[in-house]
Amino acid sequence: RADVAIAGVLFNRVGGAEHRRALEEAMAGLDLPVLGALPRDAALTLPARHLGLVQARENAALDDFLERAADLVTEHVDCAALAALARRPRIAAPPPPTSPCAPPLAPLGQRIAIARDDAFAFCYPALVTGWRGGGAEISLFSPLADEAPEATADAVYLPGGYPELHAGRIAGNATFLAGLRAAAARGATVFGECGGYMVLGHGLVDAAGTRHAMAGLLALETSFEAPRLHLGYRDTVLAAGGALGPAGARFRGHEFHYAKVLSEDRAAPLWRCHDARGRDLGAAGMAAGAVMGSFIHLIDRV
C-alpha cells in the first residue's frame, strides 16, 4: 500500500541460523533493513482456554514471561536501530466535536455495584468510565470471595467472565447469592451479561456434567457439557423499556460464548437482534421485572 511506510522488518519464531539466512536473502532486493530475528522459544507460550488466552490476572508467571521476552529482544534485535527509526506519527488533528460525547450506556442507577474477580472480568473500561461520567457512584464486590453487592446499591452489574470454571464455588457462596436476591427483591436493577447472565439463571452445568444451582432470578438453564461457539457483533433493539432505556432503543454489542442454552423463557425477551450482516436472529436474553440479561456484551448506543 502506497500510504504505508515500512521502515524495517523483524522476523519472529525463526527456526535457526539457516532459517534466518534464507529470510534475509529473500529481503535482499527490497532495500529494507532487517532489525532482528527472534528465535522460537517454548517459554514464550501463553496459556489458553476455551475463550482465548488465560487472563493476565490469573497468570502467576506473567512477570517471568515478560522478563524472558525482554531478554530475547535485547539479544536478537538491533534496538538502537529500531529506536533510530522511530518517529512521531503524522496524524491529522480530529475535528472539534459538534456535541458532547454521550456515555456508551446511560447509568443503570445512581449507585452501581459491579462484580469483579476472576469469574467476572469481562467488563469494558469505557462502560464504567461512561457510567461515572454520567454521575453514577461505582462500588466493586467479589462473588468468588462471597461478597454481596453493596446494600445501598440501586443497580447491580454482573459482567461476563468464567463462572463455568468456578460454578461450584459460586453455588456455595451463600452471602453473595443472598445479597443478589435481596437486591432484586428491593427493586434494584440487576443486569447480567454473558457469564453474569448465566449466574442469574436457575442452574449451570459444567464441562464435567455437574449441575450447579445459581441465583434463580431468571428462568434460564445453561450447560458447558457439549459446548458450541456463538460469535459475532450484534445490533440490538430493546424489547421493553427499563433501566437500559425506552422500548425500541438500539445498541451495538458483541456475543462470544460457548455455553449451550438448555432452557430459556422467551415470554419476555430483552432484545431483538440482528448480526453484522443484517440477518434477523430473533429474540435474545430475557427480563423479569428489574432483573435482565443476555449473552451480549453491550458496547454503545446507536
N, C-alpha and C positions, 0 to 999 in steps of 0.2 A: 504493500500500500504506500502510495506516494506521500501520504500525510503522517506516516510513522517513521521516526528517525531511530535507526538501530545503531547504537554506539559500540556494542561489543557482544560477545557470546560467552555464556557459561554453560558447560556441559554438566549433567547430573547423572548419578548412578552409572558411572563409567566402569567397565569390566576389568580394566588393566591397562598397562602401558601400550600394548598393541591396539587396543580399542581407542585409546586417546590419540595415538598416532594417525589412525585411519580417519578419525573425526577432524583432526587438524588439517590433514591433506585435503579432505573434502571442502574445507573452508578456504583453501589457499587462494582461489581466484576471486574471492568476494571482497577483499580489502577491508576485512573486519577483524579487530584484534580478538584473540581467544584469551579471555581473562582468567580462566581456570577450568579445572575438570574435577568434580567431586566424585570420589570412588563410591561404589556400593558399600554400605555399612549396615550390618544386621542390627546394630544398636540404635539406628535411626529409623525405627519402626514404631509407629504409634498404635496402641491397642484400639480395636474397633469392636462394635457390636451392631445389632440389627438396624439401628437408625443412624449409623455413621461412627465417627471417632468417639471413644470414651471421653467424657467431659474433662477439661483441664483440671477442674476442682477435685476430680476423683483419681487423678494420675499422680501418685506419690513420687514417681520417678521423673516428673517433668523437668525439674531443675537439672538433673543429671543429663537428660536428653538435650536440653538447650546448651549445656556446657560442652557436650560432645560435638554438637553441631557447630558451635563457635570454634572449637579446636580444629575441626575438619576444614572449615572455611579459611581459617588462618593459615593452615598448612598448604592448601591446594588452590587458593585463589590469590591473584595479584591484587590485594586490597588497595594498595596505593594507586594502581592504575584505575581501579574501579572508582575510587574516590575522586580521582582527577577528571573522570568523565562525567561525574555527577554535576548537574546544574539545576537552577531553579526552573520549574516548568513554566511554559508560556501559556497561561490560561486567561482567557478574556474575563474581565470582571462581570459578574452577573448583573442583570438589570435590577434597579431598585424594585422592591415588592410593591404591588399596587394595593395590597390589603394585608392586614396582619395574618400571620400563619396560624391556622387553626390546629389544635392538638389532633393527633391521629384519631382518637376517640374522646368523646365527652367523658368526664369522670363518672364512674359508676355510683359515686356517693361523695359525701364530704370527708368521711374518714374511711379509707380503703385499706383492709388488711390483706396482704399478699403472701401466699405460701412460697417459701424459698428454701430449698435444700436440694440434695442430690436427686430426689424423686420429683421435684417441681422446679426445674431450672430453665425451661424454655420460655423465657419472658423477654420480649423485645424491650431494650432500654428506652427506645423512643416512646413506647407506650406509657411507661412510668413517668418519663420526663413530661409528656403531654398532660398526664393527669395532674402532676404537680403544678405545671403551668396554668392549668385550669382551676387552681385553688384547692385541690384535694390534699389532705394530710395522709401520708403513707406510713403504715407500720408493717413489719415483717414478722412472720412466725414460721416455725419448722414443724410440719406434721410428723416427720421422722423422729423428732425429739419429743413427740407427744405434747406439742404446744397447741393451744387453742387460739383462734383468731381473737384479737382484742375485743373485749366485751362491749366497748363503746363504738365499734365499727358499724357503719350503716351499709357497708358493702364488703364482700369477701371475694377475692380472685384466686382461683386455683389454676395456674398456668400449666402448660404441658411439661413433660419430662419422662421419667421412667418409673411410674408407680408399679408397673408389672414386675419389676425386679425387686420391689420391696413390699409386695402386696400383703404378705403375712404380717409383717411388722405394722403396716398401716391399719390392717384389720384389728390388730390387738391394741392399738393406741386409743384407749377409751376417752382420754381427755380431749384429744384432737377431734374425734368423731362427735362427742357430746357438744363441744363448742361450735362445731359446724352446724349441727342440727339446731342448736339454740339460736344461732344467728338466723337461720331460716325461719324458725318459729316466731321470732320477734319482728319478722318482715324485712330483714336486711336483704339486699340484693346479693345473691350467691351465683357467681359466674365461673364456669369451668371450661377450659379449652383442652381438647385432646386428652392427655393424661388426666388433667383435672376433671374433665367430663366423665371419664370412666370411674373416677373415685366418687362422683356424685351418684352413680348408679347403685343398683342393689348388690351386684356381685361382679367379680373379675376372676377369670380362670387363667392361671399362669401357664407357662410353657410346659410344665410337667403335668398339667391336667387337674391341678388342685384349685377348687373354687374358694375365694376369699370374700367374705361379706364386706361391702363398702358402706357408704353413708346412707344409702336408701332414700335419697331425696328425689331421684328421677327413676322412672321405670325403664332401666337400662341394664342389660347383661352383656358383658364383653369377654372375649377369650383370645389368648395367645397360643392355644394348643395347636391350632392349624392356621398360622398367620398368613395374611395376604396383604401385599403392599397397596396402599392408597396414596397417590402422589399427584400434586398439581396445584396451580393457582386457581382461586375461586372468586367469582363475582357473586355477591350475596345480597338478597333483599330481605329485610326484616319482616317476618310474617305478622307480628303483632307488636304494638307499642309497649315500651318498658324502659328500663334504665339505659339501654343501648341507644334509644331514640324512638321516633314515631314509626308506626307501621309504614312500610314502603321505603324506609331509609336504606341506602345502598352502601355496601362496604366491599373492600378487597381483602382477601386473605389467602392463606396457604394451608393445604392439607398434606400431611406426611405422617403416616402411621401404619403399623402392621396389625392392629387389633381387628378382630372379627366380631361383628355385632351378632349376638345370639338372639336378642330381642330388644326392641326399641319402640316405645309408644309414639306413633305418628299422629295421634289425635291433635296435638298442639305443637307443631314443628316450630323451631326457632327461625329457620331460613328457608328461602327458595334459592337454589344455586344454579349457576352455570360455570362450566370450565373455561379455560383460557381461549378455547376455540368457539365459545358461544353455545356449546351444547347444553341442553337442559338436563341437569342432574336431579331435578325434583326437590323434595323436602330434605332438610338436614337438621340434625340436632333436635332439641325439644325444650319446652318451657313449662314450668308448673308453678304458677304464681310468680314470685320473685326469684325463683331458682331456675337457672337456664344454663345451657351449654351445648357444645358441638365439638366435632373433631377439627374444626377450622381455627387456625391461629389468625386472628384479625391483624391487619397491617394498617389500614387507614380508611377514611371515609371517601366516598365518591361525590 
